[in-house]
Amino acid sequence: MQSAESFADQGAGLRYLKPFRLGALVAAVALAACADRPHGVLIAQPRAPGTSRVDMLVATTRSGQGAAPGDLFTGERGAGLAFADVAVSIPPDAARQIGEVQWPDAVPADPYRDFVTLRAEPLARDAALRDFHSRIAAAPKRQALVFVHGFNTLFAEAVYRFAQIVHDSGTSALPVLFTWPSRGRLVDYGYDRESASYSRDALETVLRALARDPAVGEISILAHSMGNWVTLEALRQMAIRDKGLPGKIKNVMLAAPDVDFDVFTRQIAEIGERRALFSLFVSRNDEALAASRHVWGDKVRLGGIDPDVEPYRALLAERRIFVVDLADVASSDPLGHGTFAQSPEVVRAIGRRLAAGQQLADVRTSVGESVGQMATGAAAAVGTAAGAAVTAPFAVVDPRARENFGDRLEQLGTQMTDTLRPLQ
């Protein structure tokens, strides 16, 4: 197992990437130029018999101005919180692979082959709160699952991927999507990061509203990649104001966090001891986060640490953070960032147990005692689709859902050439 120290000794930035891994990264970026993004898919059509349905409430800081028909919201920043009521149809299990989204080629789509929008309607704030209250009161265990996506994600992508996570995990928790303004372009990493910071107050507002609802029994939060920054900042602010987090927030799941480790130590210290169970999914072989480390001045990303070496081990133990290390888990993802999107069988099993209120650690005996089995299962439970939906910097896990960059890809290629020249 490679230590953090030896990893650091290899040098800064993209020097972390092995030559063949670097080639895979460049190839992935090239693939991004050849694929279309899912525009216009949020046009409602009737549900077909034999399909599954996922209903979710959406809170967003995206702007609705200028959105094309079937997009509902853009990647630009809105003036405040907006809400929507969305329902998605998922094809029969026999017609799909767990962990994938079948994007429609055209609308109307084929509900027996494609994900289909059944409803996508804006809601006023008061109507959204009333809707949430009535739905959570009728939910089997009065649980809410809040999903915060990451970098490079269009509104429709966030909706469809979260629908997939909910369906594949088998959870009965009420889905609440918090989506912040991402332009859905690989070269807009800086804009997305600033948009994430722009949205932290809004996420805090949403979490407070859910916690105040007397019908809510429990809240779980799942964040991936850059979405962890929004989540941790919102929780930090809430804890400072209230001297701790609301007791209803039980689980916070941080998958492949694109967050500076030093910053995280301050965030978690401010959140304090009166907090939810934090689960952290890491891999020191995540080369997408290694690229992000280069962007941020050679500062270690939380999702890329080795949790068995210091100072990480002591801090995680002191803060009682449950860690799932994916470093030794085999993955078809050459960048190591989509590892947690594997094992669909386990995502269903662990999803049901999470919905039943168990901690992630409690499911170890049900999926096997080995580290590999536990890591794969727990990671899949929190991100069957997230690995393909939301990417860390410069990683393209799902080429089907990537924009045709045109001239901007050429710009990115030039920047990468300049970065890599010292390695030659």
N, C-alpha and C positions, 0 to 999 in steps of 0.2 A: 504494500500500500504506500503510495507516494506521499511524502510529507509536504506540508505547506511550505516549509523552509526550502526543500529541494526544488519545489515548484517555482518559488520566487527566484532561486538561483539561476534559473534558465533564462532570465532576462525579462524585459518589460514587453507589454502589449502583445502583438501577434506573434512574437517569438515563441509563445506558449504552444502554438499550433504546429503539430507534426506536419511534415511536408505533404503526406497524402491527405491529412485532414484539411490542410489549407486548400488543397486542390478541390476537395469536396465543397468547401465553403464558397470558393469562386464559382464552381459549377452550379451551386444552389442559387447564387445571385444571378447567374446567366439564365437559369430556368425562370426566374421571376419575370424576365422580360417577355416571356412567351405565353403567359397565362393571363386570363381575364379575371376580374373580381366580380363577385355576385351583386350586380346592381339590379334594382327593380324587382326583387323577389318578394317584397312584402306586400304584394297585392293579394287580397283575400280571395279564396275560392272555397267551395264546399268541401267538407270532410268526406272521404270515401270509406265505406264499410271495411273493417278489418285492419285499419290503420290505428296507430296510437296517437295520443294527443297530450301535449304539454302546454299548460297555461301559466304565464308568468306576468308579474308586474314589473315595469321598467321605470327606473329613475335615472335621469341623465342630465349632464351639463352640456350636452351637444346642442347646437343650434338647429332649429327646424326650418329656418329661412333658406330658401333656395334649394331645398331638397327635391330631387326628382321624384316623380310618381313611383311608388314602390320602394323608396329608400327611407322615408319618414324623417330621418335626421342625417345631418352631414357630419363631417369631421371638424367643423369650425366650432368655436366656443359660444355657447349661449349666454344670455344675460343672467340666468339663474337656473333653478331646478325645473325640469319639465318631466312629465310622466306619460306613460303609455300602457295600454292593455294589449298583450300579444298572446296569440295561441299558434302553435306549430304542430303540424301533422307529420308523423314519422312513419316510413314504410313498414310493412310487416317484417318481423325479424328474419324470416326466411329469405327476404330480398335484400338484406344488407349485412355488412360486417360491423359488429360492435366496435365502437371507437372511430367510426367514420361518419361524415356528413355527405349525403348525395345531393350535390348542388344541382338545381334545375338548369337546363340549357335554355329554357324559354318559359314564359308564363302565358297561359296556364300550364302548370307542370303536371307530371304523371304521379299521382299520390302513391302508387304502388312501386315506384322506383325512386322518387325524389322526396326530399323534405319540402313541405308545402305550408304556406302561411294561411291560416284559417281566419285570423283577425289581427289587425294592427291599427289601433285607434288611439289618438292622443287623449289624455285625461287631464282635467283640472286637478289641482292639488287636493282639494277637499274630496273630490270624487275618488281620487286614488287612495286616500286614507280610508274612506268608507269601504271601498272595494277590498282593500287589504284586510280590514277588520272582519268583514263578513267571511272572507275566505279562510283566514287563519283560525277563526272560531270554529269552522267546520272541518279543519284539517285533523287527521287522526290523533296526532300528538301535539298539535298547536306549535309546530316547529317551522322556522323560516330558514332558508339557505340563501345567503347573499353571495353573489359571484361578482368579482371585480377582475375584468380582463386586463391584458397587458398591451404592449406596444404593437403598432401596425395592425389595427383591427377596425374594420368598418362596422357600422351599426348592425347591419344584417348578419355579419359574421358572428358578432357577440351574441346575438339572439339565437341563431341556429346552433352554435356550439354549446351554449348553455342548455338549450333544449336537449341536446344530445347527452350532456353530462347527467342531467336529471333523469332522462329515460334509461340510460345505460346503468346508472347506479342503483336504480330501483327505489330511490328515496321517495318517501311520502311527504317530505318537507315542502312548504310553499316556496316556490322559486321567486327570488327577487334579484333582478339584474341591475347592477349599478354600472353604467357605461359612461366613460368620460371621453372628451374630444380627441380622438386619434384620427389622423388623416388617412391612415391605412396605406402609407407609403414608406418603403424601407429607408429612404433618404431623409425622412422627416423625424428622425430620432429626437433631435433637440426640441422640435415643436411638441412632440408627444410628451416628452418629459415635463416641459413647462405646463402643458395641459393637465398632466397628472397633479402637479402642485396646485394648479388653479382649482382643482375639483375636491381637494381634501375637506374643506369646510362643508361642502354639499354632502359628501359621504357621511360626515359626522351628523349632519342634520337628519339624514335618512335613518341612520342607526339609532339616534335618539328617539325618533318618531316610532320606530318599531318597538324599542324597549319600553316606551310609555304605553303602548297599546295593552290594555288589561287582558286581551285574549291571547297574547303571545306567551308561550311557555318557555321557549328556548330559541336562541339565534346562533347559527353557525356561519362562519365567513370563510370563503375560499378565494384566495388571490393568487395570481400567477404573474411571474416576471415583473414588469414595471408596475403592474397593479398592486404589488406589495408595497411600493412606495406610497401610493394613495392610502392604502389600508393602514399602514403603520402610523402615518402622520395623523390620520383621523382618530385612531385609537389613542395616540399620544395626547392629542389636544383634549379629548374627552376625559382621559384619566387625570390630567392636570386640573381641569375645571372641577371635576367631581371627586377628586382624591380616590380614583379607582374607576374601573369599568362597571357598567350595569351588570348585575348578577345574571341577567338573562343571556348575556353573551357567553356561551359555554365553550365553543371551539373556534380557534382561529388557525387556518391551515395556510401556510406560506410555501408555495410550490416554486422552486427555482427562482428565488427572489433576486431581482436586479437592483440590489440595494447595497451601498457601501457598508462593509462590516462595522467599521468604526462608528458610523452614523447609527446603525442598528443598536449598538451597545448603549448609546444615549437614549434612543427611542424606547427600548425595552426597560431601561432604568426609570424613565419618567412614567411609563405605564404602571410600573410598580408591582407589588405582590398581589394586590387584590385584582386579579385578572383571570381571563379564561385559560383553558389549556391551549398552549401554543404548540403546534406541530410544524416541523421544518423539514423540507425535502431538498437535499443537497446532492451535488456530484462534482468532485474536483475535476472530472473529465468533461464537464460541460464547456465545450469550446466556444459556444456562443457567448457565454458569460466571460470567457477569457477575452473575447473581442471587446466586450463591454468594459472590461477592466482596462484595456488599452485606451478606450475613449475617456475614461475617468482618471487618467493620470496614474495608472498602475496601482489603483486602490482595489483591494480584494473585494469581490462581490459576495454577499452573504450566501447565495446559492452555490458558490463554487468552492467553499471551504472544505477542508478535511476535518471532520468533527472529532477525530481521535487524537489530534495533536493540539498543543497549546499555542496560543491562548484560547483557542476556540472551545476545547473540551471543558475547561474550568468554567468559562462563562456560561455555556449552555447548561451545565450541571447546576450552577448556582442559580440560574434563572428558571430552572425546572422546565426546560424546553425539550419536548420529545423529538428526537431526530431520526429520520429515515435516510440512510446513506445509499444512494443509487450508483456509486462509483463502480461497483463490481457486478452490476446487473447488465446482462447482455442486451443490446438494443440494435435495431436496424437503422437508427438515426446516426449518420456518420459524425454529427456534431455533438452527440451526447446530451442534447437539450430536450429531446422528445422522449427520453427513456420512460418517464413516468406516464406516458400515454399508452403503454403496453398492457397486456394481461386483461382482456375484457372479462374473462370469467371471474377474476378476483374483484374487479370493480363492482360487479353486481353484488357479490357476497359482502364486501366491506361497506358498500353503500347502504345496504339494508341494516347493517349493524350500527353504522353512524346514525341513521335515521331513528334507530331504537334508543339512542342516547348513550351508547358506549363510547369510551375513549378509543383512539386509534390503537393504543397499546393493548387494549382488552381483546382485540381480534386476532392476536398473534396465534393462539392455539387453534383457531378455526381455519387458518390458511397455511399453517406450517411454521415450524420453529426456526428455519434457516433465515439468515439475514437477507439472502436474495429473494426468498418467497415473500417475506414481510415487506421488503422495500418495494418490490414490484406491485404487490397488492395494495399497499397503502397509497403509493403514488398514483396508481390507476384510479383509486377511489376518489381522489380529489381532482383528477385531471384527465379522464379518458380522452376528452376531445381538446382540452386546453392546450396540449402540446402542439397540436396541429393548427389551433386557432390563433394563438398569440405567440409571437416569436420574440426572443431576446435579440439584442442588436446584431444585425447583419446575418441572422439565421433565417433560412426559409425552409420550414418544415413541411409546409403544404403548398407545393407549387401550383396546384389547381386554383388556389385562392390568392394569387398574387397579381399585382397591377402590371400592365404594360407600361414600363417606365418611359420608353422613348429616349428623348435626349437626356433625361435625368439619370438613366442607367449609365450612360456614357460618362456623366459627371462623377458618379460613384466609382466607376471603373478607374478613372483618372486618380481619384483620391486613394483608392486601394493600391494602385501602382506606386504612388509616392510613398505610401506607408511601408510597402513590402521591399522597396529598393534596398534599404540597409541590410536586408537579410540575404541578399544575393552575393 
